Amino acid sequence: MMSIHCKPSLIAASVSLAMTLLGPARAQEASGVQSPLVVVEGKRASLASAQDIKRERLGIVDAVVTQDMTRLPDINVTESLQRITGVQILRDRGEGAGVAIRGLTQMETMLNGREVFTAGTGRNFDFADIPAELLAGIDVYKTSSADQLEGGVGGSIDLRTRRPFDFSGRRIAGSVRMIRGDLARRSQSQLSFLASDRRETAGGDVGLLVSLAHQKRAWREDQKSAGNPVTRDDVVPGQRVVVPNGTTETTSIGDRERNAGAFVMQWRPDEALEVYAEGHYAEFKTTQNSYQINILPSHTFAAGSARLFPGTSDLERITWTNAPISVLSFARDTTDRTRQFAVGGRWSADALTLTADLSRTSSSDYLFYAGPDLAGTVASFTQDMSTKVPATSVAGTNLLDPAGFRYTDVTYRTRPYDGSLTAARLDGTWRLAHPFFTAVSAGVRLARRGAGNAPGQIVADAGAGGLKASDKPAYVMPNPYSDFFRGQGVPSIGSYLVGNPATARNATGLRNAFGINAPIPPSANPLSLWDIREDTRVAYVMTTFKGANAPVDGNAGLRVVHTREQVSGSRTVPAARTVVPIDVDSGTTDILPSANLRYRLRDDLYLRAAASNTITHPDFNQLSPSLTLTPNTVNPSLNQGNAGNPDLKAIRSTNWDLAAERYVDPVTSLYSTVFLKHIDGFISNVSSPEMHDGVVYQVSRPRNGNKARVAGAEAGYQQFFDTVPDWMRGLGMQASYTYIRSDMPNSATGGNQPLPNLSRHGANLVGIYERAAVSARVAYNWRSKFLSSYTNVVGVGSLPIYMRGYGWLDASLSVRSGAGITLSLEGSNLLRTVRSSYYGVATRPQSAWLNDRQIGIVAILRL
């Protein structure tokens, strides 16, 4: 199966735009206005470097460099990305987690210009895996050019590591950080080290670099959730009332550990040739113990205790009697590992430059989950939803009495993912002696990527035989974290009996202790397994141009991408009651035009315009051909099925950008951008009738179809205040604001919805002080309310889940000595922000999260 996708109108529009800008430009001369001379001191060089990257690139690019990353308490790369205009992040266990560029998570992720990823169902790299200290900088490409890797509907993010030729000679640097979480009440250490040397030898210029980073952080997260809304007819006479389906209160605590390293060798035997070899390794482990109590509404409640929010049918307060409870105490550990090795080089002669790169990337992700479950009953359970975080309390039952609990299950689950990529590319640029066209570039790339989940998610949960907690008291203990939502004034259950997650990591021993002899299966159901091989062949051509008598330059080009997918899985054959393998082979060809223009009104004032087509391929689990059919022998009209869809097409976007940028001096700039994206092929699950073996089933599959429109504006500003009174010198500021509006059809509601996890408003404000040996930063990141997801509730319908807007405050203070030693005091989440969400309306609370305030002491040595 073959399909070709291109929009010729985009090429015509790009050429028309170029001619429109070029025409009047020829009649203009450069203004001759010179930017005022400002000496950029070393401590400001990082801001100047990031500003230079933005100014000199032909596309619309934002950058952050390592000095700025390490001057704020950014534990991982995601946290550094949040300070870039137009980038929004999610949070996980108090750290930055998911990343979206202009509201879109469909992006291309790169390490030193080559594709990198974290194994899983998706395609992107998890930026939380990398310590910020390992990088030289981050470039965020918001527009596309033909020589860039395809795959980023939202944009591209390139992580740049240090190389030995970045330094003129020998460089040694290291840091030691001690960081403490105030909720976890534990401190952990973090170390980084870099050694680089560059020497002239008889064989040419040779450089070697080794960079290592180790981080360990103690963390704690408290989460309080109201159950999904359900309808009840027995709470208020004659009225159907929406009540929360109980409460869930979870304290999770553990360690997050990152170990990363890089080795880079560069050799330049002469001015024409340079070769390199590099290897990168990243490992990210999360160790987690969770203590969770769940209380459900019962059939009875205290007379007169039910109260509704005024003017609504939503329950505000009630006291349930004889309510069932369960307690889950589990270990949940995850490990990501990513390796990348690459060799390549660059050769120049006269007007021709050739570059080549060969790389191999492998990645794995593993989840372990296990622990004992308890159940019981409480005499009285009160919920009050009128407070910011719902209040809960229990009366009439001693939740620390082992006789009041019984063991119900011993859970055990594991889930692996793996992935690999072998890629080779060759690029050439021919510089032209032409009054308008300055160069022609062309290149090819071949890549083979694999992804799989064998042996699948292993589920070996087993019943505990009805034992009481008092029968095996060694496996229970009082909740060690009864100070739930400490310091927030939130009435909660807090003190109750829990299992011991430490025993869960010896899964065999725990199962034997409860008499569970059934072996753990070696593989999951074949219907849940998938394996995908993806071959990509790419060719591009691009020209760069510059007006001979006009202040305009840019590039325009075409990238052609052929992708072949080979996906395998299994399907059920109900008539034969068997499972059989299924394989699907498909291919698509995409033609992706792009153009970037830069128009210099004055030496310090630029206008930019860009247009492009971009794509992102579906996630791997969505492409799985596996099909599960569940016949209903009583009513065949209720036959159901679930499947992936190997016929899914890439998500495609047509993108337009206009920008204005003013560069007052090397560290002062103002910029604004407006953008529009028309996106086709968003993927959602659709249920439709299908015939299999002569029988009709209602099968749910992911399908393309939803179109979306994303439009917005960005604005930013940075400056040091050098014309203020002497006592104020050294003060500076960075500020940015993003507005994004998105619309996508929602088949469940029949209307439009915004894209998930996209705030309409986002802002960053960073206060800077740099003077003599003192450096300080105060950074506030804020995002407005956003749609998290939808949930379907019987009797209520499809409900949106909204996350309330929130802010996050970080700060640091550093003092540098003449011996190359810098001492810093830093803090993260200084406001101890409580994030919260709700179902559609504020009177239906969903969840609230509380994370540590982190305080760190850092010593940095540079030689």
N, C-alpha and C positions, 0 to 999 in steps of 0.2 A: 504494500500500500504506500503510495507516494503522494505528497501534496506540496505545493509551492506557494509561498506567501510573500507578497510585496505590495507596497503602495506607491505607484509611480507618481501620484499627485504630490507626495512628500518631496520627491526629488525636484520636481518642477517648482514647488513652493520654495525650496531651499535656494535654488538658483535665482529665482525671482527676488528673494530677500537679499541675496548677495549683490545683485545688480542695483537694487534700490539703494542700498547703503553705499555702494561704490560710486554711483553717479554723482551725488552732491559732494562726496568726499574729495573728488578730483579738483573741485573748485576751491577747496579750503587749504590753507597752509597751517602748519603747526603754530600754535599760539606763541610759542617762544617763552612762555611762562615757566620759570624754573622753580621746582620745589625747594623750600628753604632747607639749608644744610643742617642736618642734625647728626651729631655724633652718637652712634649706637653703642652703648657700653655693653660689656659682656653679659651683665645681668638682664639686659633687654634684648639680647640677640635672639632668643627663642621667639619672641613676638615678631621681630623683624623677619626671621626666617619663614615663619608661617605666612606672614603677609606677602613676602616675595613669591612664595609658591602660588598663592591665590592670584597675584597680579600677573605673573609670567605665563601661566597656563592659558592655552587658547580656549579651553572649555571652562565651565563654571565649577570650580573646585574650592573646597575648604580644607584646611589642614591644621593639625596640632603637632607640635614637636615635643621631644622627650622632656626638655627642661620644664615645660609647662605641665606635663603629665605628672612629673615627680614633685612639683611644687604644691600640688594638691593631693589629698589622701586618696588618690584613685588606685584602688586595689587591683582592678583588672582593666582591660582595654575598653570594655563597655562603658565604664564610668567616665573615661576620658572622652568617649564619643558623645556623651550626653551634652557636652558643652559646645558642640558644633551646631550652628544654626540649621534648623530643619530636621535635626535628628531627635527622635524620642526613644526612650528606653523603658522597659519594665524592670521590676525588681524581684529578686528571689533571695530569701534568707538575708535580707538587708543589703545585698549587692546588686549592681547593675546586671541585667540578664538579657532579655530580648532587645533587638535593635530594629528600628524602622527609619527609613529615609523618606521624608515627606509622606509619612503614613503607610509606607509599603515595606513589607518584610521580604519581598521578592527582590533580592539584590545579588550581585556577584561579590564574593569574598576572596581576597587575594593576599598572598604573602610575597613580598618583593616582586609583585607583578604577575605571579603565577597563581593559579587556582588552588585554594585550600579549603578544607571542609572538616566537619566533625561527623562521624558516623551516626546514622539515625534514619528516620523516615524522610527528613528534609535534605536540602542540598548545601546549606550554608555552613560556614564556620561559626562555632560558638565563641564569641569574643571573650566571654568570661573565662575561657580556658587559659588565656595568656596573661602573665603578670605585666603590668604597664612598664616596669623597669627594663624589660627585654627589648623594647622598641626604640628606634630613632625618631619615628614619627608616624602619623596616620594621615592618609589623603582620602577624602571623601569626594568622589566624582558624581556630580548631580546631572551632568550631561554626558553624552556618549560620543565617541569617535570611532572610525572604522578600525583603527589599530588596537582598540581595547577589547578585552574578552566580552563575549556576549553573555547574557544570563541575568542582567540586572534591570528589571522593569522599574524598580525604584531608584537604582543607581549602583555604584560600585564603591567598595571600601578596600583600600590597599594598605596593609601593615608593612612598614619599612623597618627592617632591622639594621643595626650598625654593620659597617664593613671596614676592614683595616685601612682602605684608601680614603676613608672619611677623615683620617687623622694624618698629620704631617710626619709623625714619628711614633714613638712609644706612648701608650696611654694605659694607665691602670686606674681603676675606680672600683669602689665597693660601697655597700650600704648595709647597715644593721638597723632593723626596726623592731620595737617591742610594742605590741598593740593589745589593748584590753577592751573587751565588751562588757558594758556595765550590767546587762541582764545575765549574760553567761557567767560573769564574775570570774573570768579566767583570762590570763594573758598568754600570748603566743609570740614566737619570734619569726622574723622574716629577714632573709639575707639575699644580697645580690652581689655579683662580681663580674668585672670585665677586664680582660687583658688583651691588648692589641699592640702589635709591633710591625713596623714597616721599614724596610731597609733596601738600599741600593746594593745590588750584587753584580758579579760579572755577567750573570744571566739575565739581568734586568731588575726591575722594581718588584719586590716580593712583600706581601703582607699576610699576617696570620692574626686571627681574632678568635677568642673564646669568651662566651658570655653565658653566665649561669644565674638562675634565680630560684629561690626556695621561699615559699610563703606558707605560713600556717596561721589560721585565724579561728579563734573560738567564737561561736555565734549562738544566738538564741532567737527564736521567732515564736511569738504567741499569736494564735489565730482563733477568733471566736466567730462562729457562724450560726445563723438561724437556718432551720431547715427550709427546703423548698416550700413555697406557699401551697396550701391545699384548701379545699372548700369543706366546710362543715355546716350541717343544717341543725345541729343540736346544741349550739353554743348560745345563740340568741333566738328566742322563740319567734317563729315565722320569718326568719331572715337567714339567707345563705351568707356565711361569714368566711373570709379568707384568713387562715391562721398559719403561722410558721410551723413546719413539721418538726418541732423540737429545737434542740440546740446541740452544737458540737464545739467543744473547747479543747484545743490542742496546744501543748507546749512541745516544740521541737528544739533540740539542742545538739551541738556537735562541733566538728572541726571541718574547715575547708582547707585543703592543701594543694598547692600548685608547685610543680617542679618543671622547670623549663631550661633549655639550653640551646646554644647555637655555636657552630663552628664554621668559620668562613676563611677561605684561602683565595687570595688574588695574586695574579702574576702578570706583569706588563713587561715583556721582553723588549719592546720598543714602542714608539709612539703609535704605531699602526695596529697593534694587537694587544688585547687583554683577555685573559681567561680567568675563570673562577670555579670554585667548588664549594658547596655549602651544605650543611645539614642542620635541621631544626627538630627539636623534640619538645612536646608539651604534654604534661600529665596533670589532670585535674581530678581530685578525689573529694567527695563529700561524704563524711561519716555523720550519721544522724540517728539519734534516739528520739522517739516520739511517744508522748503520753496523751491519750485522747479519751475523753468521756463523751458519750452520746446519750441524750435523753429524748424520748419520743413522747408526743401527747398520748394520753390514755383515753378511754371511753368516758371517764368521769372527771369532774372538776368541782372545786369548792363553790358552793352556791353564792352568787353575787360577786364572784371574783372576775368575771369577764367584763372587759371594757373595750370599746372601739375607739379608734381615732375619730374625732369629730368630723361628721360629714362624709365618712367613708364606711365601707364594709370590711376594713382591715382591722384585725385584732391588735389592740394596744397592750393589754395586760390580762393575765389569767393565772390561776393556780390549778394545776392538774393534780389529781390524786391517783396513787398506785401506778405511777408512770414507769414503763420499762426502760432500763438503761443497759448500755454496753460499754466496755472499756477495752480499747485497743492499745497495746503497748508493743511497739515494733522497732526493729532496726531497719533503716532504709539507707543503703550505701550505693553510691554511683562512682564510676571511674571512666573518664575519657582519656584516651591516648591518641596522639597524632604525631606522625613522623613524616618529614619531607626531606628528600635528598635531591640535589640539583647540580648539574655542571653546565657550563655555557661559556660564551665568549663574545667578543666584539672585535671586528676588523674593519679598518678604514684605509682607503687608498684613493687619493684624488677626490672625486666627487661621490664615491660610492662608500656606504657604510653597511655592513652586514652584522646582524646579531643572531645568535642561536642559543637555545635553552632546551635541555632535556631534564625531566624531573619525574620522580616517583613519590607518591603520597599514599600513606596508609593510615587508617584510623579505626578505632574500636570504641564501643560504648557498652558498659555493663551495669546492670541494676540488680541488687540483691535486696529482698524484702522478706522479713520473717518475724514471728513473735506470737505469744499466747493471747487469746481473747477471753474476756470475762463478760458475764451478764448478771443482772439482778433487777431489783425493783426498788423505787423510792416511794415513801408514803406521800410526800408532797413536793411538787416542783413548780416554782413560780417563774414566769417570764414577764419582763417589762420592756417593751420595744420603744418606749418614749424617750429613752436616753440615747446619746450619740452612739454608744456601743451598748446593745441590749443587756439589761441587768438580769441575772439569773440567781436562784437560790434553791436550796434543798432543805427540807425539814422533816423530822420524824423518823429518819433512818441514819444509822451510823455507817458512813461510807468507808470507814477504816476497819470494819469488822469482817474478817475472812469468811465467817459463816454466812454472810449475806450475799456472797458471790459464788458462781459456779464457772468452771472452765467450759467454754463452748467449742473452741477451735484452736488448733496450732497451725498458723499460716506459714507458707513457704512459697516464694515466687522468685524467679530469676528471668532476666530478659537481656539478650545480647543484640548488638548491631555491629556490622563491620562494613568497611568500604575501602576502595583502592582507586588510584588514578595514575596512569602513565601518560605523560604528555610531552610532545616535542613541537617546537615552533622555530621557524626561520623567518626573519624579517630583513628587508633591505630598504635603504633610502638612497635615492639618487638626487643629488643637489643640482639644480638647473640654473643655467645662465640665461634667465628669461626675465623680462621686465615685470611680470606679474606672478607667474607660477615659480615658486622658489624650490620646490622639491616634489618628487613623486615617491611614495612608499608603497610597498606591497609585501605580502607575507602569507604564509600557510601555517596551519596548526593541525596536528593530529592528536587525538586524545581517546583513550579507552578507560571508561570508568565502570566500576562494579560496585554493587551494593546488595546486601542480604541480611536476613535476620535469623538464619539457622543457628541453633536448633529451636528458635522461637521462644515465646514466653512460657516457661515451665511453671505450671500451677500444681502444687502438691499439698494444698490445704487438706487437713484431716480433722475429724471430730475428736474431742478430748474425752469422750466416754462418760460425760455427766459428772465428772469429779468436782467437788467443792473446792474453793480456794483454800479452805482449812485443811483439806486432805494433802495438799502439797504447798505448805506455807513458804518453802524456800524459793518458790517462783513468783512470789508477790511481795510488794513493799509499799509503804506510803508514798504518794506522789512527791518526789523530791523538789518539785517546782510548784508549790502551792501558792506562790506569790504571783498569781496570774494577772497580766496587764499591770505590773507593778508601777506604782506612781500615777496611774491614770484614774483612780477613783471609780473603777468599774466593778460593781458587785458581781462575783462569780462563784462557781462551786469550789474550785481550788483544791481542797483537801479531799482526796479519795484514794482508794487502793488501786494500784497499778501492777502490771506484770513487770518483769525485769528484762529489758531488751538486751542486756549483756549476755544472757543465756541464749538468745536467738542466733547469735553469730556462730554458735556450735549447733548447726541445724540438726545433725544426726543425733547428738546428745539430747537435745530438747525433745525430739520425736521419740527417742527411746524412753525418756523419763515418763512420757504419757502413754507408753505401750503401743506406739504407732510403728508397725512393722512393714507397712506397705512401702515398697521402694519408690524413690523419686524417679519419675519418668525421664528417660534420656532425651526425649524430644517432645515438642508440642504437637498438637493436631496438625497434620499436613496442610489443612485448609488455611492455617494462619501463616504459613511459610511463603516467602517470596525471594526470588533471586533475579537480579536485573543486570544486564550488560549493555552499556551505552557507548557507541562509537560516534565520535564527532570529527568531521572533516571541515576545515574552515579555510577560506581564501579571502583576501581583501585587497583593495587598492585605494589609495588615498592621496590627494594632492594638497599641499600647503601653498598658500599664496600671500602676497604682500603687495599693496599698492605702491607703484614706483613714485608717484607724486601725490599720494593720498595716505592718510594715517589709518589704514585699514589692513587687517590681516586675518587669517583664519585657515580652516581646513574643510574639505568635503570629500566624502568617500563612500564606498559600498563594501559591506561585509556579507559574504554568502556562507551560510551554515547548513551543512547536511548532517542530520542526526538520525542514527539507526538505533532503535530500541529492541532488545531481545529480553522479554520478560517471561518468567516461568513460575508456576504455582500449581494448584490443584483445584479440582471441582468435584462436587458430589453428583452421583448418578442415583437418584432416589429409587428408580425402578429396580436396579440391581443392588441397591444398598451398599455401594462401593464408592471409593474415592479414587479418581484417576488424575494423572498429571495433565497439565495444559501448558502450551507454549505459544507465544504470540511474537511475531516479528513484524516491525513496522518502521517506516522511515518518513521523514519530512525534510523539506528544503526551505529555508527562510532567507530572504534577501532584505538586508537591513541598511538603508541609507542613513547618512548623518551629515550634518554641517554645523560648524562653529565659526562665528564671526566676532571679531573684536575691532571696535572703532574708537580711535583716540581723538576725543574732542580737544583735549589739551594734554600736556605731558602728565598731568595728575588726574585726569578724568577719562574714564573708559565707559563705553557702552558695549554690551555683548548681546548676541542673539544666537540661539541654538535650536536645531530641529533634528529629530531622530526617530527611528523605529527601534524598539527593544523587545526582547523576549525573556521569559523565564519558563523553564520546563516544569511539569508537574512533579510533586513529591513522589518518592519511590513507592511508598505504601499505596498511594492512589493509583499507580500504574499496575499494581499486582492483578493478575487475571484470576486469582482464586475466587471461587464461587461456592457459597454455602446455601443449600436449599433445605427448607424446613416444611415438609408437607403437613397439612392439617387433615387427619383422617375423618374427623367429624364434619367439618365444613371446608371443602376444598377451596372455596373462595377466599379463605384466609391463609392459603399457602404463601409463605414468605421466603425471601432470599436476601443475602448481602454479598456484595462483590466489589472488587476494584474495577478499574477500567483502563486496559492497555491502549484504548483508542483515544485517550485524552490528548488534546492538543496543547501546545504551549500557550501561556498567557502572553498576550501581545499588547504593546502600548505605543501610541503615537504621542510624542512629547514636544512641547514648545516652551522655550525659556527666553526671557528678556531681563537684562540686568544693567544696573548703573553702579559704578564704583569710583570713589574718589580716594586717592592716596596723597595725603597731605604731607607726610614725611615717612621715614622708614618704619615708624611704629604707630602711625595715626592713619586711620582709614574709616570711611563710611561706605556702606553698600546696601543695595536693595535689589530684590529679584522678584519677578512674577513668573508663574509657571502654570502650565495646563497639561494634563495627561488624559487621553482618551484610551481606556483600557478595555480590551475585549478578551473574553474567555475565562473570567473568574470561575473557579471551580466550587460547586456545591453538591451535596448529595440529593439525588432525585429518585423518587420511587415510581416505577412504571411496570406494567405487566409484561412478562417475557415467557415464552414457551420453551420448556426443556423436557425432552423425552416425551413429548406429546401432552404435557401438563403445564397449565398456566400458573405462574408464581408472580407475586408482587415483589420485585427485586429493587433494592436500593443500591444505586451506584453513584460514584462521583461523576459529574458531567460538566463540560464547558457550557457556557451560555450567558452567565451574568456579565453585563457590561457596567463599567464604572467610569465616573468622571471625577478627577482629582484636580482641584485648582487652589492656588494659594499665593501667598506673598511672604518674603523673608526680608528682614532688615537687620543690620548689625553696625556696630561702632566700637572702635577701640582708640584710646588716647592716653598718653602721659601728659600731665599738666605741668609743663615746664615754665610757664609764664606767670605762675602764682608766687606769692610771697615765699621767702626762703624756707620758713618753717613748714610749708606745705609741699615743698619739692619732693619728688619721689612718688607722689600719688598718681594713680592711673585707674582706668576703668575699661572693662569690656562689657558690652550689652548687646543682646540680640532678642529678636521677637519673630515668631513664625505664626502665620495664620493659614490654616488648611481646611478646605471644605470638600467633602467627598459624598458621593451618592452612588448607591448600588441597589438594584432591585432585590427585594426580599420575597421569595416565593411563599414563605410561611405567613407573612403579614399582608402581602399584596401591595405593599408600598415600597418606598425607598428607605435605605438605612445607610448610616455612615460606615466606612470601613472599620473593622474591629481594631481595638487598641490604638485608635487615632484620636488625639486631642485636637480640638479646633484651634486652641490657643496654646502656645508654649513660649517660655521666656527664660533667658539666662542673664544673670547680673553678677559680675565678678569685680570686686574691689581689689586694687593692687597697690602695694607699697614697695618700692625698690629704692633704697638709698644706702650708700656706703656698704656696710657688711650685713645690712638687715633686709630681709625679704618677707613679705606677708601677702596672703591671699584669703579672701572671704568670698565664697561662691554659693549662689542661691539658684537652684534650678526648679522651675515650676511648670506644671502642665495642667490644663483644665480637664473637666469631666470628659470621660470617653466610654464608648461602648466596649465592653469586655467580650460578651458572647450572648447567645440566645439559649434558653432552655425551654423545653416543652413540658408542661405540667397538666396532668389529667384534671379536667374540670375547670382549669384556669386558662389554658391555651399557651401560646408562645409568648414568653416573657423575655425582654431584654435585660441584661445585667450591666449596670453602669458602675464604673469606678469614679468616685468623687475626685475632684481636682485636689492636688496636694503639692507641697513644696519640700525641698530637701536642701539642707544647709551644711556645707563643709568649710573648713578653714585650716590655715597653717601659718606658722611663724618660724622663720629660719634666721640663723646668725652664722655668718661665714668667717672663719679665722684665716689668717695669712698663711697658715700651713696646709691649706687645701682641705680643711675639715669643716663641714657644715653640720650644725646641730639644729634639729627642728622639733617643734611641738605641733601636732596636727589632730584634728577631730573630724569625724564623719557622722552624719545624722545628728547634728548638735541639737536640733529641735525635738528629737525623738518622735518623729512624725508617725501619726496613726493613719494608715490608709484604710478606707472603707468603701463598701459597695452596696448596691441595693437592686431589688427586682423592679425595674420600671418606674416605681414611684418611691419617694423617701419613706413612706409608711410601711414598706416591705423590705426591711433590712436583710442583707445577705451575709457579708463577712466583714471583719475588721482584722488588721494585722499590726503588730507592734514589734519593732526590731531594736537591736542594741544601738546605743550611742557608743561609738568607737573612739578611743583616745590612744594616740600613738606617740612614741618618742623615737626619733630617727637620727642616726649619725651617718654622714656620707663623707667618704674620702676620695679625692681626685688627685692623681699624681701625673 
